[in-house]
Amino acid sequence: MKERLSKAEIRKDAVQNTVEAAASTVGQVATILTSAVKDVAGTVGGLATELFEIREAARRASADQDDDAPAAVTADLDVHLDPDAASGAAVVTDPEVHPDPGAPGA
């Protein structure tokens, strides 16, 4: 004997299968989105880490360059070498080095 299903039971089975398929699809999409958000966050975090490392390397390079730079020479504008001096190797303690009488503040 052949079993007959009522129209209501057929509709119920169709709705049930539709809801199950939709729930499965939503779950798969949620898994994809969750994985994508996780991957994006990891990638952006990796970029931020690289930027921090680049900034720190630039700071270290700048500090190294400052350490290797020769000391700045400050000029005393009131002291001039005497062009008539016998030696070209005059230093500040050399008696032939004298203040410029025409310099401001002299």
Backbone as CSV, one residue per row, in Angstrom:
resi,resn,N_x,N_y,N_z,CA_x,CA_y,CA_z,C_x,C_y,C_z
1,MET,0.818,-1.151,0.000,0.000,0.000,0.000,0.888,1.249,0.000
2,LYS,0.487,2.229,-0.725,1.233,3.434,-0.894,0.838,4.426,0.176
3,GLU,1.892,5.006,0.834,1.628,5.990,1.881,1.451,7.356,1.240
4,ARG,0.431,8.056,1.651,0.152,9.369,1.103,0.426,10.412,2.153
5,LEU,1.085,11.505,1.720,1.352,12.613,2.618,0.321,13.693,2.370
6,SER,-0.058,14.328,3.430,-1.018,15.419,3.282,-0.277,16.646,2.752
7,LYS,-1.064,17.561,2.192,-0.488,18.800,1.687,0.204,19.574,2.809
8,ALA,-0.327,19.549,3.985,0.259,20.261,5.119,1.626,19.675,5.473
9,GLU,1.720,18.346,5.444,2.992,17.719,5.778,4.039,17.994,4.702
10,ILE,3.621,18.029,3.458,4.530,18.354,2.364,5.050,19.790,2.534
11,ARG,4.149,20.722,2.869,4.542,22.118,3.083,5.502,22.238,4.267
12,LYS,5.182,21.501,5.334,6.047,21.521,6.513,7.440,21.020,6.159
13,ASP,7.571,19.939,5.405,8.865,19.398,5.000,9.612,20.394,4.106
14,ALA,8.880,21.057,3.214,9.506,22.043,2.325,10.037,23.231,3.134
15,VAL,9.252,23.715,4.080,9.683,24.835,4.927,10.866,24.388,5.782
16,GLN,10.793,23.203,6.353,11.882,22.696,7.181,13.177,22.609,6.373
17,ASN,13.140,22.035,5.178,14.327,21.927,4.337,14.856,23.306,3.943
18,THR,13.960,24.248,3.683,14.366,25.609,3.322,15.082,26.282,4.486
19,VAL,14.513,26.162,5.688,15.122,26.771,6.876,16.480,26.120,7.157
20,GLU,16.589,24.804,7.043,17.862,24.124,7.264,18.912,24.585,6.253
21,ALA,18.522,24.706,4.991,19.458,25.151,3.955,19.897,26.597,4.213
22,ALA,18.952,27.438,4.605,19.279,28.839,4.894,20.205,28.930,6.105
23,ALA,19.925,28.163,7.151,20.763,28.188,8.349,22.174,27.708,8.028
24,SER,22.281,26.681,7.219,23.593,26.172,6.823,24.360,27.224,6.016
25,THR,23.663,27.891,5.101,24.288,28.930,4.285,24.741,30.104,5.141
26,VAL,23.880,30.521,6.069,24.249,31.628,6.965,25.464,31.239,7.802
27,GLY,25.503,30.020,8.280,26.651,29.548,9.050,27.935,29.562,8.235
28,GLN,27.858,29.112,6.985,29.039,29.114,6.118,29.508,30.547,5.829
29,VAL,28.549,31.441,5.561,28.904,32.842,5.304,29.520,33.463,6.559
30,ALA,28.951,33.166,7.728,29.495,33.702,8.977,30.923,33.190,9.206
31,THR,31.157,31.931,8.893,32.501,31.376,9.029,33.478,32.076,8.077
32,ILE,33.046,32.308,6.849,33.879,33.006,5.866,34.184,34.422,6.341
33,LEU,33.149,35.137,6.807,33.332,36.512,7.272,34.233,36.559,8.504
34,THR,34.018,35.634,9.430,34.847,35.596,10.630,36.310,35.360,10.262
35,SER,36.532,34.433,9.351,37.892,34.148,8.903,38.487,35.361,8.190
36,ALA,37.684,36.044,7.378,38.177,37.224,6.656,38.534,38.342,7.624
37,VAL,37.679,38.578,8.627,37.964,39.616,9.617,39.244,39.277,10.374
38,LYS,39.406,38.022,10.733,40.614,37.573,11.432,41.844,37.800,10.556
39,ASP,41.764,37.437,9.282,42.899,37.613,8.372,43.231,39.089,8.171
40,VAL,42.206,39.923,8.022,42.433,41.363,7.845,43.082,41.949,9.097
41,ALA,42.583,41.567,10.271,43.157,42.077,11.519,44.617,41.644,11.651
42,GLY,44.919,40.420,11.302,46.300,39.941,11.358,47.203,40.685,10.385
43,THR,46.702,40.949,9.191,47.488,41.665,8.186,47.729,43.105,8.597
44,VAL,46.697,43.781,9.087,46.848,45.170,9.531,47.783,45.230,10.745
45,GLY,47.666,44.277,11.642,48.570,44.215,12.790,50.014,44.004,12.361
46,GLY,50.222,43.164,11.353,51.570,42.955,10.818,52.131,44.225,10.204
47,LEU,51.281,44.971,9.503,51.717,46.253,8.932,52.103,47.221,10.044
48,ALA,51.283,47.297,11.080,51.586,48.196,12.197,52.910,47.805,12.861
49,THR,53.142,46.516,13.026,54.406,46.060,13.612,55.585,46.486,12.739
50,GLU,55.450,46.332,11.423,56.522,46.748,10.522,56.755,48.253,10.600
51,LEU,55.688,49.033,10.697,55.836,50.486,10.799,56.561,50.867,12.082
52,PHE,56.232,50.201,13.196,56.936,50.459,14.454,58.417,50.117,14.321
53,GLU,58.712,48.986,13.667,60.104,48.581,13.490,60.859,49.561,12.598
54,ILE,60.212,50.053,11.543,60.839,51.027,10.650,61.109,52.316,11.403
55,ARG,60.144,52.767,12.192,60.324,53.994,12.972,61.477,53.846,13.957
56,GLU,61.547,52.708,14.634,62.623,52.479,15.604,63.974,52.410,14.898
57,ALA,64.035,51.759,13.738,65.286,51.683,12.983,65.723,53.078,12.530
58,ALA,64.761,53.900,12.123,65.096,55.273,11.716,65.624,56.067,12.904
59,ARG,65.034,55.878,14.070,65.520,56.566,15.271,66.943,56.132,15.610
60,ARG,67.192,54.810,15.539,68.538,54.312,15.834,69.547,54.840,14.824
61,ALA,69.165,54.862,13.546,70.073,55.365,12.515,70.364,56.841,12.736
62,SER,69.357,57.586,13.100,69.554,59.010,13.364,70.466,59.212,14.566
63,ALA,70.262,58.419,15.610,71.106,58.525,16.802,72.539,58.124,16.471
64,ASP,72.713,57.074,15.667,74.054,56.655,15.267,74.736,57.741,14.452
65,GLN,73.979,58.371,13.571,74.545,59.427,12.746,74.949,60.614,13.619
66,ASP,74.121,60.950,14.606,74.442,62.046,15.515,75.695,61.722,16.329
67,ASP,75.863,60.451,16.728,77.032,60.041,17.503,78.304,60.101,16.656
68,ASP,78.186,59.789,15.353,79.342,59.767,14.468,79.701,61.137,13.920
69,ALA,78.806,62.098,14.045,79.050,63.426,13.485,80.149,64.123,14.272
70,PRO,81.019,64.849,13.570,82.054,65.585,14.293,81.424,66.693,15.126
71,ALA,82.120,67.029,16.190,81.618,68.092,17.060,81.548,69.384,16.270
72,ALA,80.530,70.127,16.500,80.359,71.386,15.786,81.454,72.356,16.205
73,VAL,81.983,73.047,15.231,83.021,74.029,15.504,82.337,75.370,15.673
74,THR,82.569,75.969,16.810,81.976,77.279,17.045,83.038,78.331,16.786
75,ALA,82.672,79.317,16.058,83.621,80.375,15.706,83.478,81.530,16.680
76,ASP,84.609,82.026,17.113,84.628,83.229,17.939,84.799,84.391,16.979
77,LEU,83.730,85.132,16.755,83.756,86.177,15.743,84.662,87.348,16.109
78,ASP,85.075,87.429,17.351,85.928,88.539,17.766,87.415,88.223,17.620
79,VAL,87.781,87.004,17.218,89.183,86.615,17.109,89.506,86.371,15.642
80,HIS,90.575,86.983,15.163,91.006,86.819,13.773,92.495,86.545,13.749
81,LEU,92.915,85.750,12.785,94.337,85.503,12.623,94.992,86.748,12.033
82,ASP,96.173,86.995,12.476,96.932,88.136,11.966,97.520,87.741,10.615
83,PRO,97.121,88.414,9.524,97.646,88.027,8.215,99.151,88.239,8.105
84,ASP,99.699,89.016,8.987,101.140,89.262,8.949,101.914,88.305,9.851
85,ALA,101.219,87.351,10.485,101.888,86.430,11.400,102.849,85.555,10.624
86,ALA,103.957,85.165,11.269,104.993,84.360,10.623,104.526,82.928,10.406
87,SER,103.722,82.406,11.287,103.277,81.018,11.198,101.816,80.981,10.780
88,GLY,101.462,80.060,9.887,100.055,79.899,9.485,99.305,78.996,10.435
89,ALA,99.978,78.428,11.446,99.357,77.486,12.373,99.064,78.164,13.691
90,ALA,98.521,79.354,13.657,98.228,80.079,14.893,97.015,79.475,15.574
91,VAL,97.033,79.431,16.897,95.897,78.970,17.690,95.498,80.095,18.622
92,VAL,94.414,79.911,19.333,93.874,80.964,20.184,94.906,81.434,21.208
93,THR,95.768,80.540,21.686,96.765,80.930,22.692,97.993,81.600,22.072
94,ASP,98.069,81.630,20.749,99.202,82.255,20.053,99.165,83.772,20.288
95,PRO,100.262,84.365,20.686,100.261,85.803,20.937,100.009,86.624,19.687
96,GLU,100.135,86.017,18.508,99.885,86.762,17.292,98.410,86.782,16.922
97,VAL,97.558,86.088,17.683,96.119,86.116,17.460,95.559,87.167,18.373
98,HIS,94.792,88.069,17.819,94.290,89.171,18.637,92.852,89.475,18.271
99,PRO,92.113,90.095,19.199,90.739,90.464,18.897,90.716,91.548,17.830
100,ASP,89.665,91.512,17.069,89.479,92.539,16.048,88.949,93.785,16.721
101,PRO,89.704,94.883,16.686,89.256,96.084,17.367,87.996,96.663,16.734
102,GLY,87.718,96.329,15.507,86.514,96.865,14.848,85.310,95.972,14.976
103,ALA,85.457,94.818,15.653,84.338,93.877,15.787,83.312,94.434,16.761
104,PRO,82.024,94.113,16.563,80.989,94.581,17.485,81.258,94.056,18.889
105,GLY,81.110,94.900,19.876,81.268,94.500,21.271,82.728,94.528,21.704
106,ALA,83.661,94.931,20.838,85.080,94.955,21.211,85.435,96.234,21.913
